[in-house]
C-alpha cells in the first residue's frame, strides 16, 4: 500500500502526511523495542521496508511543499510590477545615465 502511494502525485498524498508521520514514529519505536538480531530475517524485513517507504513518501511531500513553483504571492507581486504605476518594472534610462557618467570621471 505504501509503495503504491509513492507513485501518486504529492497533492493527493499531502492530506495523509500527518498520520504517516505518526505511523513512522510508531514503526521506529517498534524496531527499537524488538530485538531484531534474535528474529529471523524474514520476520522483520518487511517492517524496515515499510519504515523506509513511509520515509520516502513523507520526504517527497515535504520536497513538494518546499519547492512548489506556484507561489501565489509571487504572482500577485508580478501583477504590481507589470503595472504602469511602477513603469513596468524598468527605470528610465535618462535617470541612470548621469550616475554612470559621474562614476567614469
Beta strands, then each sheet from edge to edge (+ up, - down):
end
